[in-house]
Amino acid sequence: MRLLCGVLSCTPYNARPGLIVNVMQDIFRRFAQWTSHLVGTAWSFLIAAGIVLVWALSGPLFGFSNTWQLVINTGTTIVTFLMVFLIQNTQNRDATALHLKLDELLRGVKGARTGLVGLEELSDDELKELHDDFERLAKNRGIRTNGGRPERLANGRVARRGADQATR
């Protein structure tokens, strides 16, 4: 067994086909998570704002030339392009983890409709149909809705039909 050292850790692998791809995916996942935590801090924002400030203040020194403008345009375009992939990877992982947790709750609650597990695979039309079903259920139970969201009373409780308007 050999070690393939990645950006953040060393991961053991054998020379089997497909395993190197898994190691690369693991390295990318770790790098994406590390980067998302790093750039999501106030310090990262302050550093980025500082770079823009230094660039703006250097404008008179370079005569506000096309090259001076090209520097910030190129830099921000490259960073934005690369960050899209890192952010998307992190979002995909978060969404998958959230769906798995919700699926587990649906399976564990007695009386829950386990047919809702895997809802993210439905088409937009199927999701709209299911949304309309829940609207009808809420209406049948006497829950007033406001564009699909239950109306809330001042105390945070869901408003029922015939509830006193003064308590809202």
C-alpha positions as CSV (number, residue, x, y, z in Angstrom):
1,M,0.0,0.0,0.0
2,R,1.3,3.5,-0.9
3,L,0.2,6.9,0.2
4,L,-1.0,9.7,-2.1
5,C,-0.5,13.0,-0.3
6,G,-3.2,15.6,-1.0
7,V,-3.6,19.2,-0.1
8,L,-4.8,18.7,3.4
9,S,-4.0,15.1,4.3
10,C,-2.5,11.9,3.1
11,T,-4.9,9.1,2.0
12,P,-3.9,5.5,1.5
13,Y,-4.7,4.0,-1.8
14,N,-3.9,0.9,-3.9
15,A,-3.3,1.1,-7.6
16,R,-6.8,-0.2,-8.5
17,P,-8.7,1.6,-11.3
18,G,-11.2,4.1,-9.9
19,L,-9.5,4.3,-6.5
20,I,-7.3,7.2,-7.6
21,V,-10.4,9.0,-8.8
22,N,-11.9,8.5,-5.3
23,V,-8.7,9.9,-3.7
24,M,-8.9,12.9,-6.0
25,Q,-12.5,13.5,-5.1
26,D,-11.7,13.2,-1.4
27,I,-8.9,15.7,-1.8
28,F,-11.2,18.1,-3.7
29,R,-13.9,17.7,-1.1
30,R,-11.5,18.4,1.8
31,F,-10.1,21.4,-0.1
32,A,-13.5,22.7,-0.9
33,Q,-14.7,22.5,2.7
34,W,-11.5,24.1,4.0
35,T,-11.7,26.9,1.5
36,S,-15.4,27.5,2.1
37,H,-14.7,27.8,5.9
38,L,-11.8,30.1,5.2
39,V,-13.4,32.5,2.8
40,G,-16.6,32.6,4.9
41,T,-14.9,34.6,7.6
42,A,-14.9,38.3,8.3
43,W,-11.1,38.3,7.9
44,S,-11.4,37.1,4.3
45,F,-13.9,39.8,3.6
46,L,-11.6,42.4,5.1
47,I,-8.6,41.2,3.1
48,A,-10.7,41.3,-0.1
49,A,-11.9,44.8,0.7
50,G,-8.3,45.8,1.4
51,I,-7.2,44.5,-1.9
52,V,-9.9,46.5,-3.7
53,L,-9.0,49.6,-1.6
54,V,-5.3,49.3,-2.5
55,W,-6.2,48.8,-6.1
56,A,-8.5,51.9,-6.1
57,L,-5.9,54.1,-4.4
58,S,-3.3,53.0,-6.9
59,G,-5.4,54.3,-9.7
60,P,-3.8,57.8,-9.9
61,L,-0.3,56.2,-9.7
62,F,-1.1,54.2,-12.9
63,G,-3.1,57.0,-14.5
64,F,-6.3,54.9,-14.3
65,S,-5.0,53.0,-17.4
66,N,-6.6,50.1,-19.1
67,T,-3.9,47.8,-17.7
68,W,-4.8,49.1,-14.2
69,Q,-8.5,48.2,-14.8
70,L,-7.6,44.9,-16.4
71,V,-5.7,43.8,-13.2
72,I,-8.8,43.9,-11.0
73,N,-11.1,42.6,-13.7
74,T,-8.9,39.6,-14.5
75,G,-8.3,38.9,-10.8
76,T,-11.9,39.0,-9.8
77,T,-13.0,36.9,-12.8
78,I,-10.5,34.1,-12.0
79,V,-11.4,34.0,-8.3
80,T,-15.1,34.1,-9.1
81,F,-14.8,31.3,-11.7
82,L,-12.9,29.0,-9.3
83,M,-15.1,29.8,-6.3
84,V,-18.2,28.8,-8.2
85,F,-17.0,25.2,-8.3
86,L,-15.9,25.2,-4.6
87,I,-19.2,26.7,-3.4
88,Q,-21.3,24.3,-5.6
89,N,-19.4,21.3,-4.2
90,T,-20.1,22.5,-0.6
91,Q,-23.7,23.3,-1.4
92,N,-24.3,19.8,-3.0
93,R,-22.8,18.1,0.1
94,D,-24.9,20.2,2.5
95,A,-28.1,19.6,0.5
96,T,-27.4,15.8,0.3
97,A,-26.7,15.6,4.1
98,L,-29.9,17.6,4.8
99,H,-32.0,15.3,2.6
100,L,-30.6,12.3,4.3
101,K,-31.4,13.6,7.7
102,L,-34.9,14.5,6.7
103,D,-35.4,11.1,5.1
104,E,-34.3,9.5,8.3
105,L,-36.8,11.5,10.3
106,L,-39.6,10.6,7.9
107,R,-38.7,6.9,8.2
108,G,-38.6,7.1,12.0
109,V,-41.8,9.0,12.6
110,K,-44.8,6.7,13.0
111,G,-47.6,7.8,10.6
112,A,-45.3,9.9,8.4
113,R,-45.7,9.5,4.7
114,T,-42.5,7.7,3.7
115,G,-43.4,8.3,0.1
116,L,-41.9,11.8,0.7
117,V,-38.4,10.3,1.0
118,G,-36.5,11.2,-2.1
119,L,-38.7,14.2,-3.0
120,E,-35.8,16.1,-4.5
121,E,-35.9,13.7,-7.5
122,L,-39.4,14.8,-8.5
123,S,-40.1,17.1,-11.5
124,D,-41.2,20.7,-11.0
125,D,-44.8,19.7,-12.0
126,E,-44.8,16.9,-9.5
127,L,-43.5,19.2,-6.7
128,K,-46.2,21.7,-7.6
129,E,-48.9,19.0,-7.4
130,L,-47.6,17.9,-4.0
131,H,-47.5,21.5,-2.8
132,D,-51.2,21.9,-3.9
133,D,-52.0,18.7,-2.0
134,F,-50.5,20.1,1.2
135,E,-52.4,23.4,0.7
136,R,-55.6,21.4,0.5
137,L,-54.7,19.5,3.7
138,A,-53.9,22.7,5.5
139,K,-57.2,24.2,4.4
140,N,-59.1,21.0,5.5
141,R,-57.5,21.2,8.9
142,G,-58.5,24.8,9.3
143,I,-55.0,26.3,8.9
144,R,-55.1,29.7,7.0
145,T,-52.4,30.0,4.5
146,N,-50.8,33.1,2.9
147,G,-49.3,32.0,-0.4
148,G,-48.4,28.6,0.8
149,R,-47.2,29.7,4.3
150,P,-49.3,29.3,7.4
151,E,-50.4,32.6,8.9
152,R,-49.0,33.2,12.4
153,L,-50.6,34.8,15.4
154,A,-48.7,37.3,17.5
155,N,-47.7,34.5,19.9
156,G,-46.2,32.5,17.0
157,R,-48.9,29.9,16.8
158,V,-50.5,28.9,13.5
159,A,-53.7,30.8,12.8
160,R,-56.8,28.6,12.5
161,R,-60.1,29.4,10.8
162,G,-62.2,31.7,13.0
163,A,-59.3,32.8,15.2
164,D,-59.8,36.2,16.8
165,Q,-58.3,38.8,14.5
166,A,-57.3,41.0,17.5
167,T,-54.8,38.4,18.6
168,R,-52.9,38.6,15.4
